[in-house]
Amino acid sequence: MSRALLGVAAVLAVTPVLFLASLSLRGTEDVQNGGWLPSRVRWDNWPAAFDTVPLAGMLANSWLVALGATLLTALVAAPTAYVTARGGGEGRRLYSLLLAAYCAPPVVAVLPLYFLLKGVGLTNSALGLALVNGLANVPVAVWLLDGFVRRVPVEIEEAAWVDGLSVAAGARRVVLPLIAPGLVAACLVCFFLAYNEFLFAVSFAQSPSSQTLTVGLSLFQGDRTVQFGQQAAASLVAIVPVYLLAVAAQRHLVGGLSQGAVR
């Protein structure tokens, strides 16, 4: 029974990708006529997609922004999660404040963030997008890591303090290695969030040299026509590397998140 359910879940997960592959091999009229399979296979959508927008550069920007944002998120979220878990009442208030801030719609922050980035010269740059996405994902990472820190017995830290370590050194040398699986899982989740982000990318990067692939996918939609086949081909270019990363890191992702599920 469980294998059957897993098989159904796998089919449901793979079907959209297979249909996307089918769309990438069809012309506009063939797409509008419906159906699951192309009536005539067209390979020209793939080179045309790379000619329409600079997909290779946008893909590189997406990975650069996602990696930079994930690194920044980890550097900020790890000590913050330690404070929320060990800080008593003040830690709980900080935790609530971070989650409350994340509940606000991101669009309300676009205008002030744009002027802040413009003031420091970071508009139209991968560094600016990495900075914004990295800080925006901190509440998610703290939410994931808080449970891992709480699972570490305080007695272990107290023993480290008795041995002469400071609180900061104990957190770095004792707690951090113990929450490493959770940190890896949180980094993977934040990487996917930063990689798929669209609102900040389309608002802060207007030049093609700094745009990410999510912005590039929107450029296939014109005023009167939509290049469905080219957009499908570009979408596969965007998701296949992330799918491979998710499959390769699934043990760390699932194992890390399950270990931090119980406080």
Secondary structure as the mmCIF struct_conf table of DSSP 4:
data_model
#
loop_
_struct_conf.conf_type_id
_struct_conf.id
_struct_conf.beg_label_comp_id
_struct_conf.beg_label_asym_id
_struct_conf.beg_label_seq_id
_struct_conf.end_label_comp_id
_struct_conf.end_label_asym_id
_struct_conf.end_label_seq_id
HELX_RH_AL_P HELX_RH_AL_P1 SER A 2 LEU A 23
TURN_TY1_P TURN_TY1_P1 SER A 24 LEU A 25
BEND BEND1 ARG A 26 ARG A 26
HELX_RH_AL_P HELX_RH_AL_P2 THR A 28 GLN A 32
TURN_TY1_P TURN_TY1_P2 ASN A 33 ASN A 33
BEND BEND2 TRP A 36 LEU A 37
BEND BEND3 SER A 39 ARG A 40
TURN_TY1_P TURN_TY1_P3 ASP A 44 ASP A 44
HELX_RH_AL_P HELX_RH_AL_P3 ASN A 45 THR A 52
BEND BEND4 VAL A 53 VAL A 53
HELX_RH_AL_P HELX_RH_AL_P4 LEU A 55 ARG A 86
BEND BEND5 GLY A 87 GLY A 87
HELX_RH_AL_P HELX_RH_AL_P5 GLY A 88 CYS A 103
BEND BEND6 ALA A 104 ALA A 104
HELX_RH_3T_P HELX_RH_3T_P1 PRO A 106 ALA A 109
HELX_RH_AL_P HELX_RH_AL_P6 VAL A 110 GLY A 119
TURN_TY1_P TURN_TY1_P4 VAL A 120 GLY A 121
TURN_TY1_P TURN_TY1_P5 THR A 123 ASN A 124
BEND BEND7 SER A 125 SER A 125
HELX_RH_AL_P HELX_RH_AL_P7 ALA A 126 ALA A 136
TURN_TY1_P TURN_TY1_P6 ASN A 137 ASN A 137
HELX_RH_AL_P HELX_RH_AL_P8 VAL A 138 ARG A 151
BEND BEND8 VAL A 152 VAL A 152
HELX_RH_AL_P HELX_RH_AL_P9 VAL A 154 VAL A 162
TURN_TY1_P TURN_TY1_P7 ASP A 163 GLY A 164
HELX_RH_AL_P HELX_RH_AL_P10 VAL A 167 GLY A 170
HELX_RH_PI_P HELX_RH_PI_P1 ALA A 171 VAL A 175
HELX_RH_AL_P HELX_RH_AL_P11 LEU A 176 LEU A 178
TURN_TY1_P TURN_TY1_P8 ILE A 179 ILE A 179
HELX_RH_AL_P HELX_RH_AL_P12 ALA A 180 ASN A 196
HELX_RH_AL_P HELX_RH_AL_P13 LEU A 199 PHE A 204
BEND BEND9 SER A 207 SER A 207
TURN_TY1_P TURN_TY1_P9 PRO A 208 SER A 210
HELX_RH_AL_P HELX_RH_AL_P14 LEU A 213 SER A 218
TURN_TY1_P TURN_TY1_P10 LEU A 219 PHE A 220
STRN STRN1 GLN A 221 GLN A 221
BEND BEND10 ASP A 223 ARG A 224
STRN STRN2 VAL A 226 VAL A 226
HELX_RH_AL_P HELX_RH_AL_P15 PHE A 228 ALA A 248
TURN_TY1_P TURN_TY1_P11 ALA A 249 ALA A 249
HELX_RH_AL_P HELX_RH_AL_P16 GLN A 250 GLN A 259
TURN_TY1_P TURN_TY1_P12 GLY A 260 GLY A 260
BEND BEND11 ALA A 261 ALA A 261
#
